Amino acid sequence: PGDAEEQAVQCRSEHKPAAMGPSVLTQAVPSLAHSVQGAPFEAPLAPGDAEWEQHIPAELTDAKDMGTGDSWVPRDPRIVRLTGRHPLNCEPRMQDLMAAGFITPPPIHYVRNHGAVPKIMWSEHRVAIGGLVSKPMTLTMEEILQLPSVTLPVTLVCAGNRRKEENMLKKSIGFNWGPCAVSTSYWTGVRLRDLLILAGAKGPAEGGSHVCFRGPKGELPKGADGSYGTSLTWAKAMDPASDVIVAYKQNGRWLTPDHGFPIRIIIPGFIGGRMVKWLEEITVEAQESQSHYHFFDNRVLPSNVDQELANAEGWWYKPDYIINDLNINSAVASPWHDEVLMLGNAKDTYTVKGYAYAGGGRKIIRVEISLDLGVTWRLSEIRRSETPTEYGKHWCWVHWDIEVPVFDFFRSKEMLLRAWDDSMNTQPAMITWNVMGMLNNCHFRVLIHPHSDASGNMGVRFQHPAPVEVGELGSIGWREEANLMQQALEAANLMTAPGAVPVKKVVEANGNGVGKDHTSRGITMEEVGMHKTEESAWFVHEGMVYDATPFLDEHPGGADSILIVTGDDATEDFNAIHSKKAKAMLEKYYVGHLIASDTSALAAAAALATVATLIVAAETNPPTLHAKNKVSLPLIERIEVSHNTRIFRFALPTPSHRLGLPVGRHLLVYGTVGAETVARAYTPISSDEDLGHLDLLIKVYRAGQNVAFPEGGKMSQLLDNLAIGDCIQVKGPTGHFIYEGKGNYLLHSKHKGHAKHLNMLAGGTGITPMYSVIKAVLKDAADADIVLSANNSSGSNEAGGISGMSGSGGGSGTGGTISINGVMNGNKHGSAAVLSTLTERGSQLLDLEVGHRGVLRS
């Protein structure tokens, strides 16, 4: 026996047809309740019958049940088993759940069983009513059928719905439920209050404060009598507005074995764990149920209480933490996990769909999604299929949908979902762990990833937090990926508890670069590795450890230029870029010196890196750039643009890799000149849409051409001397600025802004970060305007140095508009040549020429 089930929600899903396996049957399926368990006659069901779609009865037993106590129970092959062969705990696949509509057929209704399903005969079953009653009685099923009955639509939900998300933070004592532990049916039975009145039940004034329920004895391994039991308060049981019923039919037909045949409790708005199946006994008591399962199941304890502490301190018996009413919750059904939406074949809008429910009879009044991390929210259309009860109660889920412009997904990294009920309860943004993993109802978060198919067509892929099955493309949930990372961190002793990063031990430095205690503190690389965020940014330089946190906002290259090396040895990166003056500034931020690391921790850290690599590799179009590690890329093509300007094309690790560089940001290119490591920041002219390669547009500064710089440019000459097959190393992203589309931008990774008009000034190949923004603008008709100013007054230094504006030109692209001003001194080897080359080899977005007086036109 087990506790019951829990609430459901359904919508029609377009992205994948439901696998309605049993519906291919052409012959009638007899009633198992009648033919095997002796219930009164009910007609067999066949495809085409009026009731068929609400039942689609299972006809065959499952080979997985052979050799168990459930070998006699037919089960639908579409269910997803969550706890192995036995006992049965299952949920439907989301596409099947939603395709069924508002009412869930019993064969795919989720099931929560603690043990084998009892094989009960209708004629032998009895329900005893006793305890504090004046007329104790034992009723047969036939006698119960003679009592007045009601039929109610009720959504049942397991309190563990969405538990797998919590288990990815830290393992609870419960198994992994996905978001489909919810189903809705019409339930027919006798009101509990009518049975209690019939038996002369005594109320609180006479000691009757609780109504207890019990299933069959001897069925379960725990508890005094091996039964499943729980209870309600007297007030809840007797409240006519609460609609508690003792049910014997589901969707108009006798209950099936997994759902409690011949009779069970239904408590609308409550968790399924209070709805005892295979009901044998109802008793009125002075105290709540003393069943083992009443205390050791269906509780939400504080997050700091684990199983050991709960047992030691008796948390299971504290009444404040019992669960009764459901909390508010929602989930996205479409797009489903690993679903891909292609840009070329997409309609103008995509219909996002899902379900929402609330407990206690509260009405869902709002369901909304956000595509900008919760800054703004979009209201969905709510689809209701029930009318409120005479007391104004809403016992069922709702379905919801919203039309979203396809291009909005391509500008978003994440979709958030939340619902509201009529008491203005809503879902919390953050997940909260508890030892039973129950009532998880944080925002339902779907990540959105760039995707391309085998032909190079662009799209997006959706990733759910913790589905119970691997997606069609082989992807696991994003919380599962985070869990793998966490396990590796724990193995490396870099994280001792889920989500808890060891607190930074601060050593304040004085002007001499030594801590105030005048000692040089020894720090391992593992400790340095804990400090790699904006809140605590440490790095190593030439054996010394420095805390750059106070300098993040002041750094000329932006905080990311420091964060890219924090938690690591930055000696090579620092020396490749910075002067002696910068090295002298380090003294102010000194915290200690580096000491030897624990070899076991190093091995575990290497395992962490391997796990992270595997996770990235699982993506369809994984990013190439890594913030901490350099990646080697071979030169595969060299294009001569002019006498001193080149395009260098480098191969990414595979043809399906993307670069992983946000619009407006840079990457660091590393090379070796003699014994010296050289690093420079560049913005490529290729983008993440260009899979498999990286294109750098470079002006070469040769030695002896400029008296101010007699040695010329180290990096540009290094690149110009590369042979096909030679490698460079890259790392990133870095930079102050990210352009997010529609005039929205991000500065220093945290300051959001919006511009309707952008002015751009660039020196030399600084035209390339401008170009990346221009491309993004021109893709969107609603985007910002740009004024581009270019003037090569000297014609001898940078490829387009700026000294002023003269002349004008105006034009528009396919999206936002571009105005270009500038005088080019009669040559096409400066910014004009650069832009001309970009448009010839790039996206054909601009048509530029140099006029008869060197005026740049578009």
C-alpha positions in Angstrom: 0.0 0.0 0.0 1.1 3.5 -0.4 0.1 7.0 0.1 -1.9 8.4 -2.7 -1.1 10.4 -5.7 -1.1 14.1 -6.2 -2.2 16.8 -8.6 -2.1 17.1 -12.3 -2.0 19.5 -15.1 -2.3 19.2 -18.8 -2.0 21.1 -22.0 -1.8 20.2 -25.7 1.8 20.0 -26.9 2.7 20.7 -30.5 6.4 19.9 -30.4 6.0 16.2 -30.1 3.0 13.9 -30.6 2.0 11.8 -27.6 2.9 8.2 -27.8 -0.6 6.8 -27.3 0.5 3.2 -27.4 -2.5 1.3 -26.1 -4.9 3.2 -28.4 -3.9 1.0 -31.3 -6.0 -1.8 -29.8 -9.0 -2.7 -32.0 -10.7 -5.1 -29.6 -12.6 -4.1 -26.4 -10.7 -4.3 -23.1 -12.7 -5.9 -20.3 -12.9 -4.2 -16.9 -10.2 -5.6 -14.6 -12.2 -4.5 -11.6 -15.2 -6.6 -12.7 -13.5 -9.6 -14.4 -10.7 -10.1 -11.9 -11.7 -8.4 -8.6 -15.4 -9.0 -8.7 -16.8 -5.4 -8.9 -20.3 -4.9 -10.3 -20.4 -5.2 -14.1 -19.1 -2.4 -16.3 -18.9 -2.7 -20.0 -15.6 -3.4 -21.8 -14.0 -0.3 -23.5 -12.9 -0.2 -27.1 -11.4 2.5 -29.3 -14.1 4.8 -30.4 -16.2 4.5 -27.3 -17.2 7.8 -25.6 -15.1 7.0 -22.5 -12.1 5.6 -24.3 -9.9 8.7 -24.3 -10.5 9.2 -20.5 -9.2 5.7 -19.8 -7.2 4.1 -22.6 -7.0 1.0 -20.3 -3.9 -1.0 -20.1 -4.4 -4.6 -21.3 -1.0 -6.3 -20.7 1.2 -6.9 -17.7 4.7 -5.6 -17.9 7.7 -7.9 -17.9 9.3 -5.7 -15.3 6.6 -6.8 -12.8 7.2 -10.5 -13.3 8.3 -12.2 -10.1 6.9 -9.3 -7.9 3.7 -9.0 -6.0 2.4 -6.8 -8.9 2.7 -9.4 -11.7 -1.1 -9.5 -12.0 -1.6 -5.8 -12.6 -1.7 -4.6 -16.3 0.3 -1.4 -16.8 0.7 1.1 -19.5 4.1 1.0 -21.3 4.2 4.8 -21.5 4.8 5.3 -17.8 8.3 6.3 -16.6 9.4 4.1 -13.6 11.3 6.0 -11.0 12.3 3.3 -8.5 13.2 0.3 -10.5 11.0 -2.7 -10.9 9.3 -2.7 -7.5 7.3 -1.1 -5.9 5.8 1.0 -8.7 6.5 4.7 -8.5 6.0 6.4 -11.8 5.0 9.5 -13.7 4.0 10.0 -17.3 6.1 11.7 -19.9 5.2 15.3 -20.2 4.1 15.0 -23.8 1.7 12.2 -22.9 0.4 14.0 -19.8 -0.3 17.2 -21.8 -1.7 15.5 -24.9 -4.3 13.8 -22.7 -5.8 17.2 -21.9 -7.4 18.4 -18.7 -8.4 14.9 -17.6 -5.6 12.2 -17.1 -6.4 8.6 -18.1 -5.7 6.3 -15.1 -3.1 4.2 -16.8 -0.7 7.2 -17.1 -1.9 9.0 -13.9 1.2 9.2 -11.6 1.5 6.4 -9.0 3.1 6.5 -5.5 3.2 3.0 -4.0 5.2 1.9 -0.9 4.8 -1.8 -1.6 3.0 -4.3 -3.6 -0.6 -3.6 -4.8 -3.0 -5.7 -2.6 -5.3 -8.0 -4.7 -8.6 -7.2 -3.0 -11.9 -8.7 -3.9 -14.9 -6.4 -4.0 -17.2 -8.8 -2.1 -14.7 -9.3 0.7 -13.6 -5.7 1.4 -14.9 -3.8 4.4 -14.5 -0.3 5.7 -14.7 0.0 9.5 -15.7 3.3 11.1 -14.9 3.5 14.8 -13.1 5.3 17.6 -15.0 8.2 19.2 -18.3 7.4 17.5 -21.7 6.5 19.0 -22.5 3.9 16.3 -19.4 2.0 15.2 -20.0 0.2 11.9 -18.4 -1.9 9.2 -19.6 -1.3 5.7 -19.4 -3.5 2.6 -18.8 -2.0 -0.8 -22.4 -2.6 -1.8 -23.6 -0.7 1.3 -21.3 2.2 0.5 -22.8 2.3 -3.0 -26.2 2.8 -1.6 -25.2 6.1 0.1 -25.5 9.5 -1.6 -22.5 10.2 -3.9 -20.8 13.1 -5.5 -18.4 13.5 -8.5 -15.7 16.1 -8.4 -12.8 16.9 -10.7 -9.7 17.0 -8.5 -6.0 17.4 -9.3 -3.7 15.1 -7.3 -0.1 16.1 -6.8 2.7 14.2 -5.0 4.4 16.4 -2.4 7.6 15.3 -4.1 6.8 16.8 -7.4 10.0 18.3 -8.9 12.1 16.7 -6.1 14.9 15.8 -8.6 15.8 19.5 -8.7 16.4 19.4 -4.9 18.3 16.1 -5.1 20.7 17.8 -7.5 21.6 20.3 -4.8 22.0 17.6 -2.1 20.5 14.1 -1.9 17.3 14.0 0.1 15.8 10.8 1.5 13.3 10.6 -1.4 13.7 9.4 -4.9 13.7 11.6 -8.0 10.3 12.9 -9.1 10.3 15.1 -12.2 7.6 17.7 -12.9 4.9 15.2 -13.9 3.9 13.9 -10.5 0.6 15.5 -11.1 -2.7 14.3 -12.7 -6.4 15.2 -12.8 -9.4 13.0 -12.7 -13.2 13.0 -11.9 -13.6 11.2 -8.6 -16.9 9.7 -7.5 -17.7 8.7 -3.9 -19.4 9.4 -0.6 -18.6 12.5 1.4 -16.5 11.7 4.5 -18.6 14.0 6.6 -21.7 12.0 5.7 -20.1 8.8 6.8 -19.0 10.4 10.1 -22.5 11.7 10.7 -23.9 8.3 9.9 -21.6 6.7 12.6 -22.4 9.4 15.2 -18.8 10.8 15.3 -18.0 12.9 18.3 -16.4 16.3 17.9 -13.7 18.2 19.7 -16.0 19.0 22.7 -16.2 15.2 23.3 -12.5 14.6 22.5 -12.8 13.9 18.8 -10.1 16.2 17.3 -8.7 14.0 14.5 -10.0 11.6 11.9 -7.5 8.8 11.1 -7.3 6.6 8.0 -5.6 3.2 7.6 -4.9 0.9 4.6 -4.3 -2.9 4.8 -2.2 -4.3 7.6 0.9 -6.3 7.1 1.7 -4.8 3.7 4.7 -2.5 4.6 8.0 -3.1 6.3 7.7 -0.3 8.8 5.3 0.7 11.6 3.6 -1.3 14.3 1.2 -3.2 12.0 2.8 -2.7 8.6 0.0 -0.4 7.4 0.0 3.0 5.8 -1.9 5.6 7.8 -2.4 9.3 8.3 -5.1 11.7 9.6 -7.0 15.0 9.2 -8.2 17.4 11.8 -11.9 17.1 12.7 -12.5 20.6 11.3 -11.2 19.6 7.9 -13.0 16.3 7.7 -16.4 17.8 8.6 -16.0 21.0 6.6 -18.6 20.8 3.7 -16.5 23.3 1.7 -13.5 20.9 1.8 -15.2 18.2 -0.3 -13.3 15.3 1.3 -14.7 12.1 -0.2 -14.3 8.3 0.1 -14.0 7.5 -3.6 -14.6 4.3 -5.6 -14.6 5.5 -9.1 -12.1 7.4 -11.3 -13.3 9.1 -14.5 -16.7 7.3 -14.2 -15.3 3.7 -13.8 -14.2 1.5 -10.9 -10.8 2.4 -9.5 -7.8 0.5 -10.9 -5.5 -1.4 -8.6 -2.7 1.2 -8.6 -5.1 3.9 -7.7 -6.7 2.3 -4.7 -9.3 -0.3 -5.8 -11.8 -0.7 -4.3 -11.9 2.5 -2.3 -9.7 5.4 -1.2 -9.6 8.8 0.3 -9.6 12.0 -1.9 -8.8 15.3 -0.1 -9.0 18.1 -2.7 -6.2 20.7 -2.4 -4.0 18.4 -0.2 -0.8 16.6 -1.0 -1.4 13.0 -2.2 0.3 11.5 0.9 -2.8 12.2 2.9 -5.1 10.2 0.5 -4.9 6.6 1.8 -5.5 4.0 -0.9 -7.1 0.6 -0.3 -8.9 2.1 2.7 -9.9 -0.3 5.5 -10.5 1.9 8.6 -11.7 5.3 9.6 -11.4 6.2 13.3 -12.1 9.4 15.2 -9.4 10.0 17.8 -8.2 12.5 20.3 -4.8 12.7 18.8 -3.4 12.6 15.3 -2.5 9.3 13.5 0.3 7.4 15.2 1.3 5.6 12.0 5.0 5.5 11.2 4.3 7.0 7.8 2.3 9.9 9.3 5.4 11.1 11.1 8.2 10.0 8.9 6.8 11.1 5.6 5.4 14.3 4.1 7.2 16.9 6.2 9.2 20.0 5.2 11.9 20.5 7.8 14.3 23.4 8.0 17.2 23.3 5.5 19.8 22.8 8.2 18.1 19.6 9.5 19.3 16.4 7.9 18.1 12.9 8.6 20.6 12.3 11.4 19.6 15.5 13.2 15.9 14.9 12.6 16.1 11.5 14.2 18.3 12.7 17.1 16.2 15.7 18.0 12.8 14.5 17.2 12.0 16.9 14.4 9.6 14.4 12.8 7.2 14.9 15.6 7.1 18.7 15.6 3.6 19.6 14.3 4.7 22.9 12.6 6.4 21.0 9.8 3.6 18.7 8.7 2.5 19.2 5.1 -1.2 19.3 4.3 -2.2 21.9 1.7 -0.3 22.0 -1.6 1.7 25.1 -2.3 1.5 27.0 -5.6 3.6 25.5 -8.4 3.9 25.5 -12.2 6.0 23.9 -15.0 6.8 24.4 -18.6 5.6 21.6 -20.9 6.4 23.2 -24.2 9.2 23.7 -25.2 10.2 20.5 -23.6 13.8 19.5 -22.5 16.2 19.2 -25.5 13.6 20.6 -27.9 15.1 22.6 -30.7 13.5 25.6 -32.4 15.2 26.4 -35.7 15.2 29.9 -37.0 14.7 29.1 -40.6 11.6 27.0 -40.2 10.1 28.8 -37.3 6.8 30.6 -37.4 6.7 34.2 -36.3 5.7 33.2 -32.8 6.1 30.0 -30.7 3.4 28.9 -28.2 4.9 28.3 -24.8 2.6 26.0 -22.7 2.4 24.4 -19.3 0.4 23.9 -16.2 -0.1 25.6 -12.8 -1.9 24.6 -9.6 -2.4 25.8 -6.1 -3.5 24.2 -2.8 -6.4 24.8 -0.4 -8.9 25.5 -3.2 -7.2 28.8 -4.1 -7.6 30.1 -7.6 -4.7 30.5 -10.0 -5.0 34.1 -11.2 -1.8 34.8 -13.0 0.9 32.8 -14.9 3.8 34.6 -16.4 7.2 34.1 -18.0 10.4 36.2 -18.1 13.1 36.1 -20.8 15.3 38.8 -19.2 16.1 37.1 -15.8 13.0 38.5 -14.1 13.4 42.2 -15.0 10.1 42.1 -16.9 7.3 39.5 -17.0 4.8 38.5 -19.7 1.3 37.4 -18.9 0.1 34.1 -20.3 -3.5 33.1 -21.2 -5.0 30.8 -18.5 -7.2 27.9 -19.7 -9.7 26.8 -17.1 -11.7 23.6 -17.4 -13.5 23.6 -14.1 -16.1 25.8 -12.5 -15.6 26.8 -8.8 -17.6 24.8 -6.2 -20.6 26.4 -4.4 -18.0 27.5 -1.8 -15.8 29.1 -4.4 -13.1 26.4 -4.3 -10.8 25.6 -7.2 -9.6 22.0 -6.9 -7.9 21.6 -10.3 -4.9 22.7 -12.2 -5.0 25.2 -15.0 -3.3 25.0 -18.4 -1.7 28.2 -19.7 -0.1 29.3 -23.0 1.6 32.4 -24.4 2.7 33.4 -27.9 6.4 34.4 -27.9 8.1 36.0 -30.9 10.7 33.5 -32.1 13.5 36.0 -32.2 13.0 36.7 -28.5 14.5 33.3 -27.7 17.6 34.1 -29.7 18.2 37.1 -27.5 17.7 35.3 -24.2 19.7 32.8 -22.1 16.9 31.6 -19.8 13.2 31.5 -19.5 11.6 31.8 -16.0 8.1 30.7 -15.1 6.0 31.6 -12.0 2.3 31.5 -11.0 0.2 33.5 -8.6 -3.0 32.5 -6.7 -5.8 34.6 -5.3 -4.1 35.1 -2.0 -1.2 36.7 -3.9 1.1 33.8 -3.1 3.7 33.3 -5.8 6.7 31.0 -6.4 10.1 31.9 -4.9 12.9 32.7 -7.2 15.4 30.4 -5.5 15.2 26.7 -4.6 15.2 25.7 -0.9 16.5 22.2 0.0 14.8 20.1 2.7 15.6 16.6 3.9 12.5 15.0 2.3 12.9 17.0 -0.9 9.2 18.1 -0.8 7.1 21.0 -2.1 9.8 22.3 -4.3 8.2 25.2 -6.1 10.9 27.7 -7.1 10.7 29.4 -10.5 10.7 26.8 -13.2 13.9 27.8 -15.1 14.6 26.7 -18.7 18.0 27.5 -20.1 18.3 28.5 -23.8 21.3 27.5 -25.8 22.5 28.4 -29.3 22.1 25.4 -31.6 22.9 24.5 -35.2 22.0 21.4 -37.3 24.2 19.4 -39.6 23.6 21.8 -42.4 24.6 24.8 -40.3 21.1 26.2 -39.8 20.8 28.2 -36.7 18.4 27.6 -33.8 18.1 27.4 -30.1 17.9 24.3 -27.7 16.0 24.3 -24.5 17.3 22.7 -21.4 15.1 21.9 -18.4 16.4 21.8 -14.8 16.1 18.1 -14.0 14.0 15.9 -16.3 13.8 12.2 -15.2 14.9 11.1 -18.7 17.8 12.1 -20.9 16.7 14.4 -23.7 16.3 13.4 -27.4 19.7 15.0 -28.1 21.3 13.2 -25.2 21.4 16.1 -22.8 20.8 15.9 -19.1 19.2 18.7 -17.0 21.2 21.8 -16.2 20.9 21.2 -12.5 22.3 17.7 -13.1 25.3 19.3 -14.8 25.8 21.6 -11.8 25.5 18.5 -9.5 28.4 16.8 -11.4 30.5 19.9 -10.9 29.6 19.9 -7.2 30.6 16.3 -6.7 34.0 17.0 -8.2 34.4 20.0 -5.9 33.6 18.0 -2.9 36.0 15.3 -4.0 38.7 17.9 -4.2 37.8 19.3 -0.7 37.1 22.6 -2.3 33.5 22.5 -1.2 32.4 20.9 2.0 28.6 21.3 1.8 26.2 21.9 -1.1 26.3 25.5 -2.1 28.7 26.5 0.7 32.0 28.1 -0.4 34.6 28.3 2.4 34.7 31.8 3.9 37.7 33.9 2.8 40.3 34.4 5.5 41.3 38.0 5.1 44.9 39.2 5.7 45.0 43.0 5.4 48.2 44.2 3.8 50.1 47.3 4.8 52.1 49.5 2.5 55.1 47.2 2.7 53.2 44.3 1.2 53.2 42.3 4.4 50.2 41.4 6.6 49.5 43.5 9.7 50.8 40.7 11.8 54.1 41.1 10.1 54.2 37.5 8.9 54.1 36.1 5.5 51.2 33.7 5.4 51.5 30.4 3.5 48.6 29.8 1.1 48.0 26.7 -1.0 46.8 26.7 -4.6 43.5 25.1 -3.4 42.8 28.1 -1.2 43.6 30.5 -4.0 41.1 28.5 -6.1 38.3 29.3 -3.7 38.7 33.0 -4.4 37.7 33.6 -8.1 34.6 35.7 -7.9 33.8 39.4 -7.8 33.3 39.1 -4.0 36.8 37.6 -3.5 39.3 37.7 -6.4 42.8 36.3 -5.6 45.6 35.4 -8.0 49.2 34.2 -7.9 52.1 36.2 -9.5 55.6 34.8 -9.3 54.9 32.8 -6.2 53.1 35.6 -4.3 49.3 35.7 -3.6 47.4 38.9 -4.2 43.8 40.0 -3.5 42.6 42.1 -6.4 39.0 42.5 -5.1 39.4 46.3 -4.3 40.9 47.0 -7.7 38.2 45.3 -9.9 36.2 48.5 -10.6 39.4 50.6 -11.2 41.1 48.3 -13.6 41.4 50.0 -17.1 40.6 46.7 -18.8 37.5 46.1 -16.7 36.9 43.6 -14.0 36.8 40.7 -16.4 40.4 41.2 -17.3 41.2 40.3 -13.7 38.5 37.7 -13.1 39.7 35.7 -16.1 42.9 34.8 -14.1 41.6 34.8 -10.5 41.8 31.6 -8.5 44.9 30.6 -10.6 48.5 31.4 -11.3 48.4 34.6 -13.4 52.2 35.1 -13.8 52.3 34.4 -17.5 49.2 36.5 -18.3 50.3 39.4 -16.1 53.8 39.5 -17.5 52.6 39.2 -21.1 50.5 42.4 -20.8 51.7 44.6 -17.9 54.6 47.0 -17.4 57.0 47.3 -14.5 54.9 50.1 -13.1 51.9 47.7 -12.9 54.0 45.1 -11.2 55.0 47.6 -8.5 51.3 48.3 -7.8 50.9 44.6 -6.8 52.5 45.3 -3.4 49.4 47.0 -2.1 47.3 43.9 -2.6 49.7 41.2 -1.2 48.1 38.6 1.2 50.7 35.8 1.4 53.1 33.4 -0.4 52.3 30.2 -2.3 53.1 26.9 -0.5 53.0 23.3 -1.7 49.6 21.7 -2.5 48.1 18.5 -1.2 48.6 16.0 -4.1 45.3 14.3 -3.5 43.5 17.5 -3.7 45.3 18.3 -7.0 44.2 14.9 -8.4 40.6 15.6 -7.4 40.8 19.1 -9.0 42.0 17.4 -12.2 38.9 15.2 -12.0 36.8 18.3 -11.6 38.3 19.7 -14.8 37.6 16.4 -16.6 33.9 16.5 -15.5 33.6 20.1 -16.6 35.1 19.2 -20.0 32.7 16.3 -20.4 29.7 18.5 -19.6 30.8 21.2 -22.1 31.5 18.5 -24.7 27.9 17.2 -24.3 26.5 20.4 -25.8 25.6 20.3 -29.4 27.6 23.5 -30.1 30.0 23.8 -27.2 32.0 27.0 -26.6 35.7 27.1 -27.4 36.8 29.9 -25.1 37.5 29.1 -21.5 37.9 31.8 -18.9 40.8 30.0 -17.1 42.5 27.8 -19.6 44.2 28.6 -22.9 43.0 26.7 -26.0 45.3 26.0 -28.9 44.0 26.8 -32.4 45.8 26.0 -35.7 45.9 28.4 -38.6 44.0 27.0 -41.6 43.7 30.0 -44.0 45.4 33.4 -44.6 43.7 36.1 -46.7 45.6 39.1 -48.0 43.4 42.2 -47.6 46.0 44.9 -48.4 49.8 45.4 -48.3 49.6 45.4 -44.4 46.2 44.0 -43.5 45.4 40.3 -43.2 42.5 38.0 -42.2 43.8 34.9 -40.3 41.4 32.0 -40.0 42.0 29.5 -37.2 40.1 26.2 -36.8 38.1 25.6 -33.6 38.4 22.2 -31.9 35.6 20.6 -34.1 33.4 21.9 -36.9 30.4 22.1 -34.5 32.2 24.3 -31.9 31.3 27.9 -31.5 33.7 30.5 -30.2 31.7 31.5 -27.1 32.2 35.2 -27.3 29.4 37.7 -26.4 28.9 40.6 -28.8 31.3 43.5 -28.0 33.7 41.5 -25.9 37.3 40.4 -26.7 39.5 37.4 -26.4 43.2 37.2 -25.5 45.6 35.8 -28.1 48.9 34.4 -26.8 52.2 33.7 -28.6 55.9 33.5 -27.9 58.5 35.9 -29.3 61.9 34.6 -28.4 61.7 33.7 -24.7 58.9 36.1 -24.0 55.2 35.4 -23.9 53.1 38.0 -25.6 49.3 38.5 -25.2 47.0 41.0 -26.9 43.2 41.5 -26.9 41.4 41.1 -30.2 37.7 41.1 -31.3 37.3 38.6 -34.2 35.2 39.4 -37.2 33.6 36.0 -37.0 30.8 35.4 -34.4 29.2 32.5 -32.6 27.1 31.8 -35.6 30.2 30.9 -37.5 30.8 27.4 -36.3 34.2 25.7 -36.6 36.5 28.7 -37.2 37.7 32.0 -35.8 38.6 34.9 -38.1 41.0 37.7 -36.9 41.4 40.9 -39.0 44.9 42.2 -38.2 47.0 45.2 -39.4 50.7 44.2 -39.4 53.0 46.8 -37.9 56.5 45.9 -39.2 59.8 46.8 -37.7 61.5 50.0 -39.0 58.3 51.6 -40.3 57.7 54.0 -37.5 60.4 55.9 -35.6 58.4 55.9 -32.4 58.0 52.1 -32.5 61.2 50.9 -34.2 60.6 47.2 -33.3 57.0 47.3 -34.7 54.2 45.3 -33.3 55.2 42.0 -31.6 51.9 40.2 -31.9 51.0 41.4 -35.4 54.4 40.3 -36.8 54.1 37.0 -34.9 50.8 36.3 -36.6 52.0 37.4 -40.0 54.9 34.9 -39.8 52.7 31.9 -39.0 52.6 29.1 -41.4 49.5 27.0 -42.1 49.2 24.6 -39.3 51.0 26.7 -36.7 49.0 27.4 -33.5 48.1 30.3 -31.4 46.6 30.1 -27.9 43.4 31.9 -26.9 41.5 32.6 -23.7 38.4 34.6 -22.8 36.0 36.3 -22.9 37.1 39.6 -21.5 36.2 43.3 -21.8 33.9 45.9 -20.3 31.0 45.8 -22.7 28.4 43.4 -23.9 25.7 44.4 -26.4 22.5 42.4 -25.7 20.3 43.7 -28.5 17.6 46.3 -29.0 19.9 49.0 -27.5 20.5 47.1 -24.3 24.0 46.7 -23.0 25.9 45.5 -20.0 28.9 47.3 -18.5 31.4 45.5 -16.2 29.1 42.5 -16.2 26.6 44.1 -13.8 25.5 47.6 -14.9 22.6 47.4 -17.4 21.9 50.3 -19.7 19.8 51.1 -22.8 20.7 53.4 -25.7 18.6 54.5 -28.7 21.7 56.0 -30.4 25.3 54.7 -30.4 28.4 56.7 -31.4 31.5 54.7 -32.2 35.1 55.9 -32.3 37.9 53.5 -33.2 41.6 53.5 -33.7 43.0 51.0 -36.1 41.6 47.5 -35.9 39.4 48.8 -33.1 36.9 48.8 -35.9 36.3 45.1 -35.3 34.5 45.4 -31.9 32.4 48.1 -33.6 31.7 45.7 -36.4 30.5 43.0 -34.1 27.9 45.4 -32.6 27.0 46.7 -36.1 26.2 43.1 -37.2 24.0 42.6 -34.1 22.1 45.8 -34.7 21.5 45.2 -38.4 19.9 41.9 -37.6 17.0 43.5 -35.8 14.7 46.0 -37.4 13.8 47.4 -34.0 17.4 48.0 -32.9 19.3 51.2 -32.2 20.9 53.7 -34.6 24.7 54.0 -34.9 26.9 56.8 -36.0 30.3 55.6 -37.2 33.1 58.2 -37.4 36.3 57.4 -39.3 39.2 59.7 -40.3 42.7 58.7 -41.3 44.4 62.1 -41.2 47.9 60.8 -41.4 47.5 57.7 -43.6 50.6 56.2 -42.0 49.8 54.9 -38.6 46.7 53.0 -37.6 44.2 51.6 -40.1 41.8 54.4 -39.6 43.0 56.6 -36.7 40.4 59.3 -35.7 41.2 63.0 -35.8 38.0 64.6 -36.8 34.9 64.5 -38.9 34.3 65.8 -42.4 31.7 65.0 -45.0 28.7 62.8 -44.3 26.8 59.8 -45.5 23.7 58.1 -44.4 22.1 54.7 -45.0 20.1 51.9 -43.6 20.5 48.2 -43.4 18.1 45.4 -43.0 17.6 46.3 -39.3 18.7 49.3 -37.3 20.2 52.2 -39.1 23.8 53.2 -39.7 25.1 56.7 -40.4 28.8 57.0 -41.4 30.9 60.2 -41.3 34.5 60.6 -42.2 37.3 61.6 -44.6 39.8 59.0 -45.8 42.5 61.1 -47.5 42.1 59.3 -50.8 43.2 55.8 -49.9 41.4 52.5 -49.2 43.9 51.1 -46.7 42.5 52.5 -43.5 39.1 52.0 -41.9 37.3 52.2 -45.2 39.3 49.2 -46.5 38.6 47.4 -43.3 34.9 48.0 -43.5 34.9 47.2 -47.2 36.6 43.9 -46.5 34.3 43.1 -43.7 31.3 43.5 -45.9 32.8 41.6 -48.8 33.8 38.6 -46.6 31.2 38.9 -43.9 27.4 39.2 -43.8 26.9 41.6 -46.8 25.2 44.0 -44.5 26.8 47.2 -45.7 27.7 48.5 -49.2 30.6 51.0 -48.7 32.7 52.9 -51.1 35.2 55.8 -51.1 34.0 58.8 -53.0 35.9 61.0 -55.4 37.2 63.1 -52.6 37.6 60.3 -50.2 34.2 60.7 -48.6 33.0 57.4 -47.1 29.5 56.7 -48.3 27.0 53.9 -47.6 
